[in-house]
């Protein structure tokens, strides 16, 4: 079965055979941000490894399963673990779950990540609403023959993160006392942490934060006609800004410390957009 559309349908059919809920909202959980699953009621898990044609997570801090359930009484689907280009997957494989989500009826997608801060007004633990992205990888999930059943050949990216969702996220944060920043996210290939020279270049391009995910999922979701909200957790300051060396353990630790406010915010956003 080589056809992408047929593979996606096969994945969808398997998931639907194991779960009968019909969520319209999905959340992708970044490294160390999986605690949102604790807020989900009536949980049902489906391991990635059991889903036909689905990739599997290889990065620490990514559980590797779909979680169906309810937040504030609203049906949701959470990806507890994502895929990265640096793991050796193609961009289409990285974004594959987004294609499946669309077939499952997902209309709104909240994408989260743990990333490095370039804007010096940020600190580790800062939560940032993503208002735009820069793709630093010379590849994306739409390269290749286009299947019009998914989307148009040349999708618009003038509003990759839905302004209406951004406004609602800000309103919710102000109501419940969550501090946040707003900025541009740059998607870097990795898996190494960027050099100081690369960070200077990325800063000159207008980025406030840099990470190794989010961009391919955002491109695919827009292509498929989904509305996207992006929220990043700044877990470290980028190379040349912070003095200490980077480690993935520190990234996960900081994300977990920030997860209380993060989970409270996401749950309230879901309640407001559901």
ZARODREN-554708 format. One line per field, with one value per residue: residue number from 1; residue in three letters; x, y, z of N, C-alpha, C in turn. Coordinates in steps of 0.02 Angstrom, whole numbers. Layout:
<pts>
kolfi: NUM|... .
marza: ALA|... .
n.east: X|... .
n.north: Y|... .
n.up: Z|... .
ca.east: X|... .
ca.north: Y|... .
ca.up: Z|... .
c.east: X|... .
c.north: Y|... .
c.up: Z|... .
</pts>
This chain:
<pts>
kolfi: 1|2|3|4|5|6|7|8|9|10|11|12|13|14|15|16|17|18|19|20|21|22|23|24|25|26|27|28|29|30|31|32|33|34|35|36|37|38|39|40|41|42|43|44|45|46|47|48|49|50|51|52|53|54|55|56|57|58|59|60|61|62|63|64|65|66|67|68|69|70|71|72|73|74|75|76|77|78|79|80|81|82|83|84|85|86|87|88|89|90|91|92|93|94|95|96|97|98|99|100|101|102|103|104|105|106|107|108|109|110|111|112|113|114|115|116|117|118|119|120|121|122|123|124|125|126|127|128|129|130|131|132|133|134|135|136|137|138|139|140|141|142|143|144|145|146|147|148|149|150|151|152|153|154|155|156|157|158|159|160|161|162|163|164|165|166|167|168|169|170|171|172|173|174|175|176|177|178|179|180|181|182|183|184|185|186|187|188|189|190|191|192|193|194|195|196|197|198|199|200|201|202|203|204|205|206|207|208|209|210|211|212|213|214|215|216|217|218|219|220|221|222|223|224|225|226|227|228|229|230|231|232|233|234|235|236|237|238|239|240|241|242|243|244|245|246|247|248|249|250|251|252|253|254|255|256|257|258|259|260|261|262|263|264|265|266|267|268|269|270|271|272|273|274 .
marza: UNK|UNK|UNK|UNK|UNK|UNK|UNK|UNK|UNK|UNK|UNK|UNK|UNK|UNK|UNK|UNK|UNK|UNK|UNK|UNK|UNK|UNK|UNK|UNK|UNK|UNK|UNK|UNK|UNK|UNK|UNK|UNK|UNK|UNK|UNK|UNK|UNK|UNK|UNK|UNK|UNK|UNK|UNK|UNK|UNK|UNK|UNK|UNK|UNK|UNK|UNK|UNK|UNK|UNK|UNK|UNK|UNK|UNK|UNK|UNK|UNK|UNK|UNK|UNK|UNK|UNK|UNK|UNK|UNK|UNK|UNK|UNK|UNK|UNK|UNK|UNK|UNK|UNK|UNK|UNK|UNK|UNK|UNK|UNK|UNK|UNK|UNK|UNK|UNK|UNK|UNK|UNK|UNK|UNK|UNK|UNK|UNK|UNK|UNK|UNK|UNK|UNK|UNK|UNK|UNK|UNK|UNK|UNK|UNK|UNK|UNK|UNK|UNK|UNK|UNK|UNK|UNK|UNK|UNK|UNK|UNK|UNK|UNK|UNK|UNK|UNK|UNK|UNK|UNK|UNK|UNK|UNK|UNK|UNK|UNK|UNK|UNK|UNK|UNK|UNK|UNK|UNK|UNK|UNK|UNK|UNK|UNK|UNK|UNK|UNK|UNK|UNK|UNK|UNK|UNK|UNK|UNK|UNK|UNK|UNK|UNK|UNK|UNK|UNK|UNK|UNK|UNK|UNK|UNK|UNK|UNK|UNK|UNK|UNK|UNK|UNK|UNK|UNK|UNK|UNK|UNK|UNK|UNK|UNK|UNK|UNK|UNK|UNK|UNK|UNK|UNK|UNK|UNK|UNK|UNK|UNK|UNK|UNK|UNK|UNK|UNK|UNK|UNK|UNK|UNK|UNK|UNK|UNK|UNK|UNK|UNK|UNK|UNK|UNK|UNK|UNK|UNK|UNK|UNK|UNK|UNK|UNK|UNK|UNK|UNK|UNK|UNK|UNK|UNK|UNK|UNK|UNK|UNK|UNK|UNK|UNK|UNK|UNK|UNK|UNK|UNK|UNK|UNK|UNK|UNK|UNK|UNK|UNK|UNK|UNK|UNK|UNK|UNK|UNK|UNK|UNK|UNK|UNK|UNK|UNK|UNK|UNK|UNK|UNK|UNK|UNK|UNK|UNK|UNK|UNK|UNK|UNK|UNK|UNK .
n.east: 43|58|5|-18|-141|-222|-151|-168|-307|-317|-251|-337|-456|-420|-399|-527|-593|-554|-594|-734|-763|-782|-686|-657|-551|-376|-220|-47|82|230|405|418|296|189|103|-23|-107|-151|-256|-356|-509|-595|-506|-435|-314|-210|-78|56|130|41|-42|-80|41|89|216|342|385|549|615|668|550|439|296|228|94|-81|-207|-370|-511|-592|-587|-637|-765|-764|-735|-575|-420|-260|-90|31|182|286|351|509|611|747|755|764|654|553|490|355|322|345|240|133|35|-47|-116|-192|-268|-348|-430|-497|-581|-535|-532|-475|-311|-195|-32|111|273|440|571|713|756|778|749|795|717|652|644|701|564|469|314|263|161|149|164|203|305|473|544|684|733|774|663|497|334|250|313|328|218|57|-95|-254|-360|-320|-273|-241|-119|-34|-34|-92|5|-10|-69|-24|-42|-191|-270|-385|-386|-267|-302|-402|-327|-244|-341|-392|-276|-254|-369|-353|-233|-109|56|129|223|244|287|400|433|569|605|723|836|914|992|1077|1112|1098|1234|1324|1346|1250|1135|1147|1125|995|925|940|856|735|681|612|621|687|677|658|546|368|354|338|217|130|131|73|-53|-113|-117|-210|-323|-349|-369|-243|-160|-16|91|234|355|482|628|762|893|957|1109|1255|1185|1142|1255|1289|1309|1201|1071|965|898|889|804|684|660|639|527|434|425|362|241|124|61|53|-32|-149|-182|-196|-303|-406|-411|-457|-584|-640|-636|-699 .
n.north: -60|90|215|372|426|311|245|333|325|191|195|283|206|98|165|216|96|61|162|265|399|570|685|861|938|935|902|921|861|925|892|843|898|818|806|858|758|705|785|744|662|503|424|346|245|228|147|207|111|12|59|49|95|203|311|287|350|402|480|534|574|574|488|409|379|391|485|479|567|672|847|966|924|918|830|770|743|688|694|607|626|654|661|683|762|743|616|532|513|548|708|696|584|634|726|643|600|713|715|601|643|741|660|598|696|808|981|1091|1123|1114|1150|1110|1140|1113|1227|1331|1493|1644|1779|1899|1943|1838|1697|1538|1431|1521|1544|1546|1615|1566|1663|1660|1571|1518|1423|1331|1221|1139|1072|1004|942|942|925|845|740|808|770|807|773|792|928|1093|1123|1235|1296|1431|1527|1639|1659|1560|1524|1533|1687|1715|1609|1638|1760|1715|1632|1725|1801|1706|1678|1801|1807|1702|1726|1689|1710|1761|1765|1824|1773|1736|1577|1477|1340|1220|1096|1005|853|918|1049|1218|1317|1460|1554|1517|1546|1686|1717|1666|1746|1869|1847|1865|1783|1732|1619|1452|1287|1107|1056|1064|1156|1073|1006|1114|1168|1060|1051|1174|1162|1059|1122|1148|1237|1319|1332|1384|1349|1378|1316|1394|1322|1336|1455|1505|1448|1543|1639|1589|1532|1404|1232|1140|1018|878|827|935|1016|940|938|1076|1101|1017|1080|1196|1149|1153|1281|1281|1169|1208|1322|1271|1183|1272|1348|1252|1231|1353|1357|1246 .
n.up: 0|-59|-78|-7|38|52|153|261|278|315|439|506|507|589|712|736|754|879|961|995|1008|949|934|907|934|950|1034|1028|1122|1188|1232|1400|1432|1451|1558|1544|1510|1629|1661|1580|1569|1577|1501|1357|1286|1142|1078|977|909|880|782|613|492|565|631|763|926|975|1065|1226|1352|1274|1263|1167|1118|1076|1157|1202|1266|1387|1420|1531|1499|1362|1213|1172|1085|1118|1073|1143|1135|996|826|746|622|637|689|586|510|365|311|280|355|483|491|474|575|579|460|481|592|531|452|553|595|661|694|755|810|938|957|1047|1120|1185|1195|1143|1205|1118|1116|1230|1332|1381|1495|1562|1576|1535|1451|1286|1164|999|858|727|607|561|438|449|390|242|184|183|234|122|4|-153|-254|-263|-178|-210|-131|-3|5|-68|-199|-178|-33|70|186|263|383|486|618|696|711|784|877|945|1004|1091|1174|1237|1305|1394|1468|1532|1609|1701|1759|1702|1654|1501|1347|1178|1013|874|807|765|664|681|615|696|767|856|976|932|863|929|828|735|809|818|684|666|755|689|584|639|737|894|970|964|900|874|813|776|662|540|574|586|456|385|449|415|277|269|309|443|598|691|847|928|1063|1154|1270|1348|1382|1400|1376|1220|1136|1170|1232|1357|1484|1529|1472|1359|1393|1363|1471|1560|1485|1485|1624|1657|1578|1640|1764|1727|1691|1768|1759|1621|1591|1656|1582|1449|1466|1500|1384|1293|1345|1309|1171|1127 .
ca.east: 0|104|-30|-23|-211|-245|-119|-201|-373|-307|-237|-400|-504|-398|-412|-599|-614|-535|-620|-794|-775|-772|-661|-643|-491|-319|-162|18|118|302|447|407|231|138|59|-92|-146|-182|-318|-404|-553|-619|-452|-423|-248|-192|-6|75|156|-15|-80|-49|76|107|285|347|429|613|646|651|499|383|268|214|26|-138|-250|-437|-546|-627|-562|-693|-824|-756|-695|-509|-370|-193|-32|80|242|284|405|555|651|813|752|773|591|541|444|287|312|339|173|82|-22|-92|-160|-240|-313|-397|-477|-536|-628|-506|-538|-429|-251|-151|35|155|342|492|618|762|739|825|730|827|667|626|682|678|498|422|267|259|114|184|123|226|363|524|567|756|749|758|617|433|292|209|353|309|154|1|-160|-305|-406|-294|-270|-218|-48|2|-73|-75|33|-9|-94|-14|-72|-255|-272|-442|-365|-218|-339|-436|-275|-225|-397|-394|-217|-266|-422|-332|-170|-50|101|150|253|221|344|410|468|610|613|791|835|942|976|1122|1091|1126|1295|1313|1342|1183|1085|1151|1093|923|898|937|799|674|654|614|634|708|668|667|481|313|345|306|147|93|123|25|-120|-140|-131|-270|-380|-361|-349|-186|-134|49|116|300|384|554|660|832|911|995|1182|1282|1146|1154|1325|1299|1297|1133|1058|894|870|869|746|625|650|609|459|392|412|315|182|64|29|40|-91|-207|-196|-221|-370|-454|-417|-500|-652|-664|-640|-734 .
ca.north: 0|145|279|407|432|245|231|375|296|130|216|309|151|61|206|218|30|57|220|289|470|610|751|913|973|892|935|887|877|927|860|863|931|766|804|876|696|695|824|712|613|447|414|284|250|187|153|219|50|-31|91|36|148|258|309|277|399|376|531|534|624|565|423|370|354|436|483|506|578|736|902|1012|896|922|776|791|693|712|656|606|608|674|636|735|750|719|545|494|511|599|760|670|540|678|757|593|601|769|690|554|684|771|607|583|751|863|1046|1138|1088|1151|1121|1135|1116|1140|1257|1378|1563|1690|1844|1903|1959|1773|1658|1469|1426|1566|1516|1592|1604|1571|1701|1647|1526|1519|1354|1331|1157|1143|1017|1011|883|949|913|784|742|830|736|858|751|821|1001|1125|1118|1292|1323|1497|1526|1708|1655|1490|1517|1568|1747|1707|1565|1675|1808|1678|1609|1784|1819|1656|1688|1860|1792|1655|1749|1655|1755|1734|1808|1809|1781|1695|1514|1452|1268|1199|1024|966|851|955|1116|1266|1352|1531|1589|1502|1584|1757|1720|1655|1807|1921|1831|1886|1731|1741|1554|1403|1218|1055|1025|1112|1185|1028|994|1176|1171|1009|1068|1229|1131|1017|1164|1150|1298|1301|1374|1359|1374|1352|1325|1410|1280|1356|1509|1477|1451|1610|1681|1558|1514|1332|1190|1115|946|864|816|1001|1037|905|960|1143|1095|988|1131|1246|1115|1169|1337|1259|1126|1249|1366|1233|1157|1327|1366|1202|1246|1413|1349|1184 .
ca.up: 0|-66|-83|58|59|75|217|311|289|353|507|534|519|648|771|747|778|950|997|960|1019|889|954|857|957|966|1064|1023|1184|1179|1283|1469|1440|1448|1617|1526|1507|1695|1663|1536|1601|1535|1454|1319|1254|1084|1066|908|878|860|728|548|455|609|658|836|958|999|1107|1297|1368|1227|1281|1107|1116|1071|1216|1191|1328|1394|1462|1543|1466|1289|1185|1147|1066|1133|1052|1196|1099|926|785|724|562|657|706|524|474|314|334|275|412|541|491|460|621|565|406|512|632|486|433|613|606|700|662|789|834|982|953|1099|1117|1229|1147|1169|1199|1085|1143|1296|1384|1404|1544|1565|1606|1501|1403|1229|1108|934|810|659|608|508|424|436|359|170|170|219|220|62|-56|-188|-291|-220|-182|-198|-78|59|4|-129|-214|-151|22|98|253|289|453|505|684|689|753|830|931|983|1045|1145|1220|1275|1349|1447|1511|1573|1657|1754|1788|1673|1618|1437|1297|1110|969|814|820|710|664|665|603|750|838|900|994|884|881|944|765|707|848|796|619|675|786|637|541|673|781|967|1000|914|921|823|797|769|595|493|593|571|383|365|474|374|211|276|327|515|634|734|901|950|1128|1168|1336|1343|1433|1407|1331|1165|1139|1165|1278|1421|1491|1539|1414|1353|1399|1355|1538|1586|1446|1512|1694|1657|1550|1691|1815|1699|1666|1807|1725|1553|1589|1675|1525|1392|1483|1496|1314|1263|1368|1275|1097|1112 .
c.east: 45|70|-40|-95|-237|-214|-153|-270|-368|-293|-300|-449|-485|-415|-486|-626|-600|-565|-679|-809|-758|-747|-649|-578|-437|-262|-101|60|193|339|433|340|173|91|-12|-136|-181|-248|-373|-443|-575|-568|-453|-359|-244|-118|8|95|101|-54|-45|-20|100|180|283|398|494|647|621|601|439|356|253|145|-24|-180|-316|-470|-580|-588|-618|-756|-820|-712|-630|-469|-302|-141|20|146|234|345|446|594|719|813|762|709|591|493|371|272|305|268|117|23|-71|-141|-213|-291|-368|-451|-521|-586|-601|-509|-490|-372|-209|-83|79|225|383|547|665|742|795|812|754|778|635|672|660|613|446|378|256|206|153|139|145|285|411|547|641|779|729|716|552|387|249|247|334|243|98|-62|-213|-357|-384|-299|-242|-142|-8|-37|-46|-47|36|-34|-86|-42|-133|-260|-328|-423|-312|-253|-374|-385|-252|-278|-400|-336|-227|-318|-398|-262|-108|-7|125|186|224|281|346|453|506|619|682|793|859|976|1025|1092|1131|1192|1278|1307|1274|1130|1087|1115|1017|890|891|879|733|644|662|631|652|700|670|602|433|301|313|233|103|80|69|-46|-152|-158|-196|-331|-397|-339|-297|-173|-68|70|182|319|459|589|733|842|961|1071|1208|1245|1152|1227|1336|1283|1226|1130|984|860|847|808|682|609|615|538|411|376|361|247|118|26|9|-25|-155|-229|-227|-292|-423|-464|-466|-573|-682|-672|-680|-806 .
c.north: 62|213|309|410|365|227|269|346|232|145|241|253|111|100|208|150|21|112|249|362|508|680|797|950|921|934|891|909|871|894|888|894|881|764|826|815|682|732|795|659|560|430|345|293|204|198|163|154|3|-4|78|100|206|253|295|326|366|423|527|590|621|494|379|339|410|429|517|515|646|784|952|990|896|865|803|730|724|665|661|580|624|646|695|714|720|645|501|485|562|651|736|623|580|705|707|594|658|751|643|593|715|721|587|639|807|928|1098|1098|1135|1116|1152|1107|1144|1165|1305|1450|1603|1761|1849|1927|1895|1744|1585|1464|1473|1527|1567|1570|1614|1608|1693|1598|1541|1447|1356|1266|1159|1084|1033|955|887|937|845|793|761|790|786|837|776|897|1027|1120|1173|1324|1390|1489|1596|1711|1583|1474|1563|1627|1742|1663|1599|1724|1774|1654|1666|1802|1771|1666|1747|1847|1750|1670|1711|1706|1722|1787|1788|1817|1732|1635|1493|1377|1248|1123|984|903|887|1022|1166|1296|1425|1571|1578|1542|1658|1765|1713|1716|1863|1909|1848|1835|1749|1676|1505|1332|1171|1021|1079|1137|1135|1014|1054|1182|1122|1027|1124|1203|1092|1057|1166|1217|1279|1354|1343|1391|1339|1364|1336|1372|1297|1417|1481|1487|1522|1659|1654|1534|1439|1293|1161|1040|935|853|883|1028|1006|928|1028|1141|1067|1037|1183|1215|1131|1226|1318|1219|1164|1293|1327|1207|1212|1350|1317|1214|1305|1405|1287|1194 .
c.up: 0|-65|-14|83|86|142|273|328|329|426|542|552|580|712|787|772|853|992|959|974|955|908|895|873|973|994|1052|1083|1172|1237|1352|1483|1440|1507|1602|1524|1574|1701|1619|1574|1551|1480|1421|1279|1193|1070|992|872|854|800|661|518|499|628|733|864|982|1049|1178|1311|1322|1236|1220|1106|1105|1134|1198|1259|1328|1439|1469|1505|1390|1265|1155|1127|1081|1104|1107|1167|1026|891|758|662|581|677|644|485|417|343|330|333|477|548|482|508|607|510|434|555|589|467|492|630|649|661|690|820|876|982|1006|1089|1174|1183|1182|1157|1166|1109|1215|1350|1411|1457|1539|1605|1576|1453|1348|1179|1043|885|737|664|551|499|404|404|286|148|206|197|157|-2|-87|-225|-243|-233|-162|-146|-10|58|-62|-137|-180|-93|48|169|283|362|478|574|686|738|804|890|975|1030|1104|1197|1265|1327|1408|1495|1558|1626|1715|1781|1764|1636|1554|1396|1229|1063|912|832|757|717|638|659|663|723|883|918|952|909|896|880|731|743|829|729|625|707|734|588|574|720|855|1003|945|942|862|803|773|698|547|509|576|497|361|387|433|305|212|297|400|543|686|786|923|1016|1143|1241|1327|1400|1445|1362|1281|1174|1127|1209|1348|1424|1496|1475|1417|1369|1393|1423|1568|1551|1475|1582|1697|1631|1603|1747|1791|1683|1705|1773|1654|1548|1607|1617|1468|1406|1477|1424|1279|1282|1329|1200|1077|1091 .
</pts>
